[in-house]
Structures are given as C-alpha cells and as structure tokens.
Amino acid sequence: MADRDLDRLLLEQLLARELDSFRQALERETPGLSAGEIDRYMRAARKFASHLLGNRPRTHGRSYRRGSAAAKSGKR
C-alpha cells in the first residue's frame, strides 16, 4: 500500500510540474491567446490530470430542462 501512495504522490508532483510548464508555454509561445482562453485550456488540462490520478472532479456539465429538445429526443 505504501508503494501505491508513493507512486500517486510522485505522479501528482509530476503532473503539477507539467501543468505549470504547460501554462508557461501557453503564455510565452502563443501571445495571441487571451487570459480566458488560457484558463479554458488549463481547466481542461487539470481535468485530464485528475482523471489520470483516478479522481473524478466535480464538473458543472450541461443541465437540461424538461422541455428542451434534447430531453424530448432522449439525448443526454
């Protein structure tokens, strides 16, 4: 069990470092991106990293109202 905890801790540290590098690359190499666009890319990258760690991050997915076309057709 201790090896698993160590592996998870190391993976968390590696992913945190890579996320920071990714943000720096977005800011440095693509000056045309707005702060909002960078935040969207980072949010997606953090969500992906959470899935790699086995976490299920809470997301605010689309909510469908009862009368919407998607709800009527059964697509959710």
Order of alpha helices (4+ residues) and beta strands (2+ residues): alpha-alpha-alpha
